[in-house]
Amino acid sequence: MCAAIRRDTPKARFKYTSSDAERSRTETEPAGVARRLCRSSSIERRHPCNCKCSDYLSSVAAAPILSPSSMKSFELDVVVTRGAVVESKHRVHAAVVDETGALVGVSRDPSYVTAWRSCAKPFQVMPFLESGGFDSLGWGDDQLALACASHGGEPEHIALAETMLSDIGMEEGDLACGPHDPLSARGMRVLREAGVRPTRLHNNCSGKHAAMLARAHTAGWPAYGYEREEHPVQRCCLEAVAKWSGLPESAIGRAVDGCGAVVFSLPLANMARAWARLGSAARDDDEVAGRIVHAMQTRPFLIGGTDRFDSILIEETEGDVVAKIGAEGVHSVAVPSRGLGIAIKVEDGAQRAQFAAVIRILQYLDVLPRKLAPRLEEFVHRPIRNTRGEVVGELRVEQ
């Protein structure tokens, strides 16, 4: 038996404005959020890490990914031209899975295995939510969004990550992630003007790491080594990734991510399946999935930042599309209203190609219109300029 939040009221809308000096956001939260109890004929299951999970996936957890005869094939390779000549070409693999688990769209090889990188963050925070530890700290959508984020290292991100650590009696030095320059232009400018060096809080994964430390803290586990594969925090993350992707744990590769935590490797089709399930579960009132998706829909700035792709995409679609970047050209997307999950991988890892590919596949699927909002159009057709500022070519999806 689990408590699920019912979202039968109008979807949250938000107004978002930003400047270098200040940021304001006005939100209208869904009115009259009601709770109901969901009952299942299945026997209640428990994670090895001793937290309850819903039965949402019980009937399909091990179902194979099927390829219907109506499956579509997409051209997503991205080219960079100089004059009339194609100077560079980025090969793009993709998988699109629907809410039934069927593979309904592909580009190149949907079985391509790669590291999921930061696209796994929504699933890595799930055990913390399910355990009750997250709520015991009085945390809400802001903290949940930052736990799922690859943030730009802007002042608002840093302050929130620092507060999360303070809530559990910890500080920046307890984070296992290393420092790096802010990923957003605004974050970098603020740091430079302050004349200081980046800290671990500026790491785009500091929210995820703060949540992992909090998971260990509320469970009574040692904080030391929380990022290592053998730690209970990481074992719970692996179980969540296995459950939602439909793969046995033994079939999921593990290595060390750029931030020092465990990273998971799996086929694109299974990544897409997990995101299709995430969006569908949120739409169908699963509490944990619903809270994660709602936080990402209504806190786009916290997910990325002022000039970050995921934030812009979520804003421009008013939360109808939820996207999550990963390093080395991997990206995952959910379209909850359609029950679709998408995963792409730029084979050579070039970030400049992945944003154009994400937008184009959403256009192919009629999720985005042919005529794009200006902020999205900039990612699809990007002029290439020389050192004198002259346009000498362009980046675009190959026709």
Secondary structure in CASP SS format (residue, H / E / C, confidence):
PFRMAT SS
TARGET T0000
AUTHOR 0000-0000-0000
METHOD secondary structure of the structure
MODEL  1
M C 1.00
C E 1.00
A E 1.00
A E 1.00
I E 1.00
R E 1.00
R C 1.00
D C 1.00
T C 1.00
P C 1.00
K C 1.00
A C 1.00
R E 1.00
F E 1.00
K E 1.00
Y E 1.00
T E 1.00
S E 1.00
S C 1.00
D C 1.00
A C 1.00
E C 1.00
R E 1.00
S E 1.00
R E 1.00
T E 1.00
E E 1.00
T E 1.00
E C 1.00
P C 1.00
A C 1.00
G C 1.00
V C 1.00
A E 1.00
R E 1.00
R E 1.00
L E 1.00
C E 1.00
R C 1.00
S C 1.00
S C 1.00
S C 1.00
I C 1.00
E C 1.00
R C 1.00
R E 1.00
H C 1.00
P C 1.00
C C 1.00
N C 1.00
C C 1.00
K E 1.00
C C 1.00
S C 1.00
D C 1.00
Y C 1.00
L C 1.00
S C 1.00
S C 1.00
V C 1.00
A C 1.00
A C 1.00
A C 1.00
P C 1.00
I C 1.00
L E 1.00
S C 1.00
P C 1.00
S C 1.00
S C 1.00
M C 1.00
K E 1.00
S E 1.00
F C 1.00
E C 1.00
L C 1.00
D C 1.00
V E 1.00
V E 1.00
V E 1.00
T E 1.00
R E 1.00
G C 1.00
A C 1.00
V E 1.00
V E 1.00
E E 1.00
S E 1.00
K E 1.00
H E 1.00
R C 1.00
V E 1.00
H E 1.00
A E 1.00
A E 1.00
V E 1.00
V E 1.00
D C 1.00
E C 1.00
T C 1.00
G C 1.00
A E 1.00
L E 1.00
V E 1.00
G E 1.00
V E 1.00
S E 1.00
R C 1.00
D C 1.00
P C 1.00
S C 1.00
Y C 1.00
V E 1.00
T E 1.00
A E 1.00
W C 1.00
R H 1.00
S H 1.00
C H 1.00
A H 1.00
K H 1.00
P H 1.00
F H 1.00
Q H 1.00
V C 1.00
M H 1.00
P H 1.00
F H 1.00
L H 1.00
E H 1.00
S H 1.00
G C 1.00
G H 1.00
F H 1.00
D H 1.00
S H 1.00
L C 1.00
G C 1.00
W C 1.00
G C 1.00
D H 1.00
D H 1.00
Q H 1.00
L H 1.00
A H 1.00
L H 1.00
A H 1.00
C C 1.00
A C 1.00
S C 1.00
H C 1.00
G C 1.00
G C 1.00
E C 1.00
P H 1.00
E H 1.00
H H 1.00
I H 1.00
A H 1.00
L H 1.00
A H 1.00
E H 1.00
T H 1.00
M H 1.00
L H 1.00
S H 1.00
D H 1.00
I C 1.00
G C 1.00
M C 1.00
E C 1.00
E H 1.00
G H 1.00
D H 1.00
L C 1.00
A C 1.00
C C 1.00
G C 1.00
P C 1.00
H C 1.00
D C 1.00
P C 1.00
L C 1.00
S C 1.00
A H 1.00
R H 1.00
G H 1.00
M H 1.00
R H 1.00
V H 1.00
L H 1.00
R H 1.00
E H 1.00
A H 1.00
G C 1.00
V C 1.00
R C 1.00
P C 1.00
T C 1.00
R H 1.00
L H 1.00
H H 1.00
N C 1.00
N C 1.00
C C 1.00
S H 1.00
G H 1.00
K H 1.00
H H 1.00
A H 1.00
A H 1.00
M H 1.00
L H 1.00
A H 1.00
R H 1.00
A H 1.00
H H 1.00
T H 1.00
A H 1.00
G C 1.00
W C 1.00
P C 1.00
A C 1.00
Y C 1.00
G C 1.00
Y C 1.00
E C 1.00
R C 1.00
E C 1.00
E C 1.00
H C 1.00
P H 1.00
V H 1.00
Q H 1.00
R H 1.00
C H 1.00
C H 1.00
L H 1.00
E H 1.00
A H 1.00
V H 1.00
A H 1.00
K H 1.00
W H 1.00
S H 1.00
G C 1.00
L C 1.00
P C 1.00
E H 1.00
S H 1.00
A H 1.00
I C 1.00
G E 1.00
R E 1.00
A E 1.00
V E 1.00
D C 1.00
G C 1.00
C C 1.00
G C 1.00
A C 1.00
V E 1.00
V E 1.00
F E 1.00
S E 1.00
L E 1.00
P E 1.00
L H 1.00
A H 1.00
N H 1.00
M H 1.00
A H 1.00
R H 1.00
A H 1.00
W H 1.00
A H 1.00
R H 1.00
L H 1.00
G H 1.00
S H 1.00
A H 1.00
A H 1.00
R H 1.00
D C 1.00
D C 1.00
D C 1.00
E H 1.00
V H 1.00
A H 1.00
G H 1.00
R H 1.00
I H 1.00
V H 1.00
H H 1.00
A H 1.00
M H 1.00
Q H 1.00
T H 1.00
R C 1.00
P H 1.00
F H 1.00
L H 1.00
I H 1.00
G C 1.00
G C 1.00
T C 1.00
D C 1.00
R C 1.00
F H 1.00
D H 1.00
S H 1.00
I H 1.00
L H 1.00
I H 1.00
E H 1.00
E H 1.00
T C 1.00
E C 1.00
G C 1.00
D C 1.00
V C 1.00
V E 1.00
A E 1.00
K E 1.00
I E 1.00
G E 1.00
A C 1.00
E C 1.00
G C 1.00
V E 1.00
H E 1.00
S E 1.00
V E 1.00
A E 1.00
V E 1.00
P C 1.00
S C 1.00
R C 1.00
G C 1.00
L E 1.00
G E 1.00
I E 1.00
A E 1.00
I E 1.00
K E 1.00
V E 1.00
E C 1.00
D C 1.00
G C 1.00
A C 1.00
Q H 1.00
R H 1.00
A H 1.00
Q H 1.00
F H 1.00
A H 1.00
A H 1.00
V H 1.00
I H 1.00
R H 1.00
I H 1.00
L H 1.00
Q H 1.00
Y H 1.00
L C 1.00
D C 1.00
V C 1.00
L C 1.00
P C 1.00
R C 1.00
K C 1.00
L C 1.00
A C 1.00
P H 1.00
R H 1.00
L H 1.00
E H 1.00
E H 1.00
F H 1.00
V H 1.00
H C 1.00
R E 1.00
P E 1.00
I E 1.00
R E 1.00
N C 1.00
T C 1.00
R C 1.00
G C 1.00
E C 1.00
V E 1.00
V E 1.00
G E 1.00
E E 1.00
L E 1.00
R E 1.00
V E 1.00
E C 1.00
Q C 1.00
END
